[in-house]
Amino acid sequence: MTSSQSIGYSRPFCPPFTANCSLSFSLLHPFTSSLFHCHCVPNHIGTKIPLKTPRNPLIPINLIVFIFAKMSVFGQFLRRNCRTNSAKRQHLGAAMMERMSKKIRWGVLSTANIGVKKVIPGMQRGDLCAVTAIASRDLAKARAAADELGIEKAYGSYEELLADPDIDAIYNPLPNQLHVPWTAKAAEAGKHVLCEKPLSMTVAEAETLLEVRARTGVKIGEAFMIRSFTQWLRLRELLNEGRIGQLRSVVAAFSYYNVDPTNIRNQVESGGGALYDIGCYCIQAARYAFGGLPRRAVGLIERDPQMHTDRLTSAMLDFDGGQAIFTCSTQLIPYQRVHFLGTKGRIE
């Protein structure tokens, strides 16, 4: 037997299955790993209008982070605020040149694979990023990762890394249940934070970060790429230009197959399951395209009988300008695609 549940909500209340996403517009500018791809826009007579970015079924995360380092809103903010004091400069031009010549010094919390294998190598390719420290609760792991990646400092505790005065910003790829507490601690230590998605497990947790951000004045970002990656910026341009007419529907599917109970994505206490891991991309894509929050949402969740995580989740979102439908799963054939359907064409 498997368990299923349905969920519905009306704005302004936040649906349980989009808790981590509901505050993202006020909290952050998403960036990093691309999990959807766009390749063409058929117009109303059926011809294809190619995007500026070539189709690629799996765009390397390190390339996206490299792009983020050069042009994201978060990166621009840090370049304005980290290790510069332009207000005291007499010549604005000289100050601008100095700001652009200095790198953001990053510290990484944990030796998680997403960081060690993807994000850190991407940051190291950026002209404006320098990964200067990495921490693990196991000092040997931290040193091994530092040696492999050419990172100067290795710490045996997260607290030591946060106390380092030579770090400007923190990348937090810890398990989901540790995102909020360690993001808050980093902010309290005066560090800007790029936190892996989902930013929080609940709306209440996300709201605590608003208070922390207001009190500390740091920037807190969630690791979604949709607002800064070039393909998505091009999507925004095409929608604004009316190239597919009026956007009326967003249809997305995202899945992979993983039944390993030791994998953190299948541990409910760690925020595992399809919705938090990959369904959030479908929600972000729809919100980005329609430019707002849904008025209503209804969802259906099927849970794994042993691991109790949601293994199959589908939802319908009602926006002012149209509707979005998505399915995400941790136990289906690997697949990722999003369609933007308009009155005169489509983007896939």
KEMARSE-166940 format. One line per 8 residues: number of its first residue (from 1); their letters; for each residue y, x, z of C-alpha. Coordinates in pm, 1 decimal. Layout:
! KEMARSE-166940
NUM) A) Y:X:Z | ... .
END
This chain:
! KEMARSE-166940
1) MTSSQSIG) 0.0:0.0:0.0 | 353.1:111.6:-66.1 | 666.9:-24.3:89.8 | 964.6:-155.1:-102.9 | 1306.4:-273.6:5.7 | 1606.2:-421.8:-167.4 | 1964.6:-338.8:-79.7 | 2286.2:-511.0:-175.1 .
9) YSRPFCPP) 2652.5:-470.0:-85.3 | 3001.0:-569.8:-186.2 | 3309.3:-349.8:-188.3 | 3477.3:-226.0:31.0 | 3154.9:-170.1:224.1 | 2944.3:132.7:132.2 | 2585.3:82.7:11.9 | 2329.8:267.5:224.7 .
17) FTANCSLS) 2190.4:440.1:-81.1 | 2529.5:584.6:-183.8 | 2651.7:682.2:158.7 | 2706.6:1043.7:73.5 | 2891.4:960.5:-247.0 | 3128.0:691.8:-119.5 | 3389.5:930.3:15.0 | 3368.5:1195.7:-249.6 .
25) FSLLHPFT) 3691.6:1096.8:-425.2 | 3892.2:1141.7:-106.2 | 3701.5:1442.6:19.3 | 3652.8:1671.7:-271.1 | 3649.3:1774.2:-633.0 | 3281.2:1800.5:-735.7 | 3150.2:2094.8:-930.1 | 2844.0:2316.4:-997.6 .
33) SSLFHCHC) 2498.6:2231.2:-1122.9 | 2481.7:2023.6:-1439.3 | 2193.5:1779.7:-1449.1 | 2289.7:1562.6:-1743.8 | 2372.5:1654.7:-2100.7 | 2595.6:1506.6:-2368.1 | 2546.0:1584.8:-2732.4 | 2692.3:1330.3:-2970.7 .
41) VPNHIGTK) 2904.8:1020.9:-3006.3 | 2800.7:776.3:-3278.8 | 3103.2:578.4:-3396.0 | 3104.5:219.1:-3512.3 | 2964.8:301.3:-3858.1 | 2675.4:504.0:-3720.5 | 2785.4:861.4:-3789.4 | 2765.5:1125.0:-3518.3 .
49) IPLKTPRN) 3071.0:1294.0:-3371.1 | 2954.1:1623.0:-3217.2 | 3084.7:1730.3:-2880.9 | 3252.4:2067.3:-2848.7 | 2969.4:2179.0:-2621.7 | 2625.7:2225.8:-2785.9 | 2329.0:2029.4:-2664.4 | 2115.4:2204.5:-2407.7 .
57) PLIPINLI) 1843.1:2019.6:-2216.9 | 1877.9:2240.0:-1911.0 | 2208.8:2418.0:-1875.2 | 2170.1:2717.5:-1640.9 | 2337.6:2659.7:-1307.9 | 2464.3:3017.1:-1299.2 | 2660.9:2957.6:-1618.4 | 2816.0:2645.4:-1470.0 .
65) VFIFAKMS) 2913.4:2825.6:-1152.6 | 3064.7:3099.1:-1368.0 | 3273.7:2835.2:-1540.7 | 3362.4:2679.7:-1206.0 | 3489.0:3012.4:-1078.8 | 3737.5:3027.5:-1364.7 | 3867.0:2673.2:-1386.4 | 3773.1:2434.9:-1106.2 .
73) VFGQFLRR) 4036.0:2261.5:-899.6 | 3870.9:2401.6:-588.8 | 3892.0:2754.6:-724.2 | 4257.7:2708.7:-815.3 | 4330.5:2584.2:-465.2 | 4163.2:2881.3:-303.8 | 4337.1:3126.7:-532.3 | 4667.3:2977.5:-418.8 .
81) NCRTNSAK) 4576.0:2997.6:-51.8 | 4339.0:3290.1:6.2 | 4478.5:3632.0:89.1 | 4817.0:3569.2:-70.4 | 5156.6:3492.7:71.4 | 5354.0:3405.5:-236.6 | 5624.7:3227.1:-41.5 | 5750.5:3567.9:62.0 .
89) RQHLGAAM) 5758.9:3701.8:-291.4 | 6091.7:3722.4:-467.6 | 5947.4:3707.9:-815.3 | 5718.9:3418.1:-900.0 | 5567.2:3593.5:-1200.2 | 5457.5:3891.9:-994.0 | 5313.1:3661.2:-729.7 | 5114.6:3467.8:-987.8 .
97) MERMSKKI) 4969.4:3785.7:-1132.9 | 4869.8:3905.4:-788.1 | 4699.4:3579.1:-699.6 | 4495.9:3580.3:-1016.2 | 4385.7:3939.6:-961.5 | 4225.0:3877.0:-622.2 | 3876.3:3741.0:-573.9 | 3768.0:3470.2:-334.5 .
105) RWGVLSTA) 3537.0:3630.5:-79.6 | 3232.2:3410.2:-24.3 | 2978.6:3399.8:255.8 | 2648.2:3217.3:206.6 | 2469.0:3026.7:482.4 | 2091.9:3074.3:441.8 | 1867.7:3230.5:180.3 | 1778.7:2896.4:17.8 .
113) NIGVKKVI) 1638.2:2928.4:-334.3 | 1920.4:2729.1:-494.5 | 2163.5:2989.7:-365.2 | 1961.6:3305.7:-413.5 | 1817.8:3217.5:-753.9 | 2099.4:3018.4:-913.4 | 2437.3:2986.1:-745.4 | 2494.6:3338.9:-612.8 .
121) PGMQRGDL) 2407.6:3508.9:-945.5 | 2647.6:3267.9:-1115.1 | 2926.3:3342.2:-869.8 | 2873.5:3712.6:-914.7 | 2945.7:3671.8:-1286.2 | 3282.6:3512.4:-1212.5 | 3604.8:3709.1:-1235.3 | 3743.6:3537.8:-925.9 .
129) CAVTAIAS) 3437.4:3533.0:-698.0 | 3293.4:3800.6:-471.3 | 2986.9:3718.0:-261.0 | 3038.5:3954.1:31.9 | 2794.3:3826.7:296.1 | 2476.4:3625.4:340.7 | 2319.3:3495.1:661.9 | 1977.4:3381.1:774.0 .
137) RDLAKARA) 1827.4:3307.5:1111.5 | 1580.3:3577.8:1011.4 | 1776.7:3901.2:969.6 | 1499.5:4055.6:759.7 | 1531.4:3771.3:506.4 | 1906.9:3811.3:495.6 | 1878.1:4185.4:436.7 | 1616.7:4138.9:166.3 .
145) AADELGIE) 1835.4:3886.6:-16.6 | 2141.0:4109.9:23.6 | 1955.0:4408.8:-116.9 | 1821.3:4210.0:-410.8 | 2159.0:4064.2:-501.0 | 2380.7:4358.6:-413.8 | 2560.0:4178.8:-129.6 | 2745.0:4404.8:111.6 .
153) KAYGSYEE) 2674.0:4232.3:443.9 | 2369.1:4061.1:593.8 | 2379.4:3863.3:917.5 | 2099.9:3741.2:1144.0 | 2282.8:3423.5:1244.3 | 2517.6:3175.5:1082.8 | 2763.9:3217.9:1370.3 | 2807.2:3586.9:1291.3 .
161) LLADPDID) 2891.2:3511.5:931.5 | 3148.6:3247.5:1027.6 | 3313.8:3497.2:1261.5 | 3364.9:3750.2:981.3 | 3743.1:3768.1:917.3 | 3688.1:3906.1:567.3 | 3534.3:3583.7:433.3 | 3755.3:3319.8:272.1 .
169) AIYNPLPN) 3502.2:3050.1:182.6 | 3149.2:2941.5:270.2 | 2874.8:2815.8:41.2 | 2643.6:2586.7:241.3 | 2300.7:2523.0:81.0 | 2126.6:2437.8:410.2 | 1888.7:2139.3:438.6 | 2062.5:1803.1:409.4 .
177) QLHVPWTA) 2066.5:1722.8:780.5 | 2256.0:2047.5:847.3 | 2528.7:1995.4:589.2 | 2778.6:1818.5:813.6 | 2742.4:2025.5:1134.1 | 2765.6:2361.8:960.1 | 3038.6:2251.0:721.2 | 3238.3:2139.8:1024.7 .
185) KAAEAGKH) 3173.9:2469.1:1204.9 | 3282.9:2666.1:900.8 | 3600.7:2461.5:870.9 | 3673.2:2510.8:1239.6 | 3640.4:2884.6:1176.8 | 3910.9:2857.2:912.0 | 3678.8:2885.7:611.1 | 3693.1:2668.8:300.6 .
193) VLCEKPLS) 3353.4:2514.8:224.8 | 3147.9:2438.0:-83.1 | 2860.2:2227.3:49.5 | 2549.8:2135.2:-145.4 | 2498.6:1767.0:-214.9 | 2453.7:1531.5:-48.3 | 2752.8:1617.4:165.2 | 2628.0:1391.8:444.1 .
201) MTVAEAET) 2343.5:1162.6:538.9 | 2566.6:868.0:634.8 | 2917.6:736.4:583.7 | 2997.8:797.9:949.5 | 2909.1:1165.2:913.0 | 3126.3:1200.6:604.8 | 3417.3:1042.6:786.7 | 3397.7:1309.6:1056.5 .
209) LLEVRART) 3462.9:1569.8:787.3 | 3782.1:1391.0:686.6 | 3906.3:1440.2:1040.1 | 3796.3:1804.8:1042.8 | 3965.2:1867.3:710.2 | 4289.1:1708.4:827.6 | 4290.7:1909.7:1148.3 | 4197.3:2248.0:1000.9 .
217) GVKIGEAF) 4371.9:2224.5:663.0 | 4077.9:2377.6:474.8 | 3928.5:2256.5:148.9 | 3584.8:2090.5:164.2 | 3395.0:2043.6:-162.1 | 3061.1:1882.2:-247.9 | 2845.8:2058.3:-506.7 | 2881.7:1818.0:-798.1 .
225) MIRSFTQW) 2995.7:1959.4:-1130.1 | 3104.6:1635.7:-1294.5 | 3478.7:1679.5:-1236.4 | 3511.6:2031.7:-1373.2 | 3229.8:2127.1:-1610.6 | 3342.3:2142.2:-1972.6 | 3095.0:1886.6:-2108.8 | 3210.9:1628.2:-1856.9 .
233) LRLRELLN) 3577.3:1706.1:-1919.7 | 3507.8:1646.1:-2288.0 | 3339.2:1316.8:-2198.4 | 3654.0:1213.9:-2012.6 | 3865.0:1300.8:-2317.6 | 3643.2:1097.6:-2550.4 | 3648.9:795.0:-2321.6 | 4027.5:815.5:-2280.8 .
241) EGRIGQLR) 4070.0:845.3:-2657.6 | 3865.0:530.4:-2710.0 | 3616.8:708.5:-2933.3 | 3340.8:465.1:-2832.5 | 3571.4:170.0:-2784.1 | 3565.9:13.9:-2439.5 | 3307.6:159.2:-2203.4 | 3086.1:-126.6:-2086.6 .
249) SVVAAFSY) 2762.0:25.1:-1960.2 | 2623.5:347.2:-1812.8 | 2245.1:387.1:-1815.1 | 2085.6:686.1:-1641.1 | 1738.3:812.3:-1555.4 | 1652.2:1120.3:-1353.2 | 1305.8:1216.8:-1233.7 | 1059.3:1492.3:-1154.0 .
257) YNVDPTNI) 708.5:1505.6:-1007.2 | 662.0:1658.8:-662.4 | 404.3:1537.4:-409.2 | 398.2:1846.8:-186.3 | 448.4:1722.1:172.9 | 575.6:2065.2:281.9 | 858.8:2054.1:29.1 | 1188.8:1963.5:193.9 .
265) RNQVESGG) 1255.6:1703.2:-75.8 | 960.6:1506.1:61.6 | 1062.8:1522.3:427.8 | 1249.0:1210.5:531.7 | 1393.8:1367.6:846.2 | 1562.5:1631.1:629.8 | 1721.3:1379.3:395.8 | 1449.2:1399.1:134.2 .
273) GALYDIGC) 1374.0:1143.1:-131.6 | 1485.8:1060.2:-482.0 | 1818.2:895.5:-404.9 | 1972.5:1173.5:-198.3 | 1829.3:1447.9:-417.8 | 1894.3:1321.4:-771.1 | 2004.6:957.2:-764.9 | 2343.1:1071.8:-640.5 .
281) YCIQAARY) 2401.1:1234.2:-982.1 | 2348.2:899.7:-1152.1 | 2597.6:735.6:-917.4 | 2853.8:1011.4:-965.0 | 2819.2:988.7:-1342.6 | 2889.0:615.3:-1338.1 | 3182.6:646.2:-1100.3 | 3330.8:926.6:-1306.0 .
289) AFGGLPRR) 3302.0:730.8:-1629.3 | 3444.2:405.9:-1494.1 | 3702.2:583.1:-1278.7 | 3640.5:399.3:-954.6 | 3402.7:253.0:-701.4 | 3160.1:-29.6:-778.4 | 3252.0:-374.5:-650.7 | 2889.9:-461.0:-581.3 .
297) AVGLIERD) 2553.9:-290.2:-584.5 | 2193.2:-396.6:-564.1 | 1898.5:-162.8:-534.3 | 1521.2:-154.1:-503.0 | 1340.7:126.5:-320.7 | 970.7:211.1:-317.7 | 865.9:451.6:-44.2 | 574.9:691.5:-38.6 .
305) PQMHTDRL) 316.1:552.4:207.9 | 249.0:890.9:369.7 | 580.0:1079.5:345.4 | 803.3:769.5:377.8 | 1066.7:908.1:142.1 | 1192.4:693.5:-143.5 | 983.9:800.2:-441.3 | 1117.3:540.7:-685.8 .
313) TSAMLDFD) 1466.0:392.6:-662.2 | 1654.6:174.8:-909.3 | 1998.9:21.4:-879.6 | 2261.6:-183.7:-1058.4 | 2630.3:-113.6:-993.6 | 2907.4:-358.0:-1083.0 | 3236.6:-189.0:-1178.1 | 3565.7:-345.7:-1280.8 .
321) GGQAIFTC) 3510.2:-243.5:-1643.6 | 3134.8:-283.8:-1678.2 | 2798.2:-209.6:-1523.3 | 2572.6:85.7:-1448.7 | 2194.6:91.9:-1418.9 | 1986.9:386.6:-1306.6 | 1636.4:486.2:-1199.0 | 1548.4:801.5:-1009.6 .
329) STQLIPYQ) 1211.3:922.8:-889.3 | 1036.2:1217.5:-728.4 | 700.9:1108.3:-869.9 | 753.8:1052.6:-1242.1 | 740.4:1274.4:-1546.8 | 1038.7:1514.7:-1545.8 | 1328.1:1353.2:-1730.8 | 1707.6:1349.7:-1716.0 .
337) RVHFLGTK) 1941.1:1157.0:-1939.1 | 2256.8:945.8:-1917.6 | 2395.3:708.8:-2180.4 | 2753.9:582.7:-2199.1 | 2762.2:267.3:-2410.2 | 3083.8:132.5:-2556.9 | 3186.5:-145.7:-2787.4 | 3208.1:92.5:-3087.8 .
345) GRIE) 2977.2:382.2:-3006.9 | 2780.5:569.5:-2744.5 | 2766.1:907.5:-2575.8 | 2430.9:1049.0:-2466.7 .
END
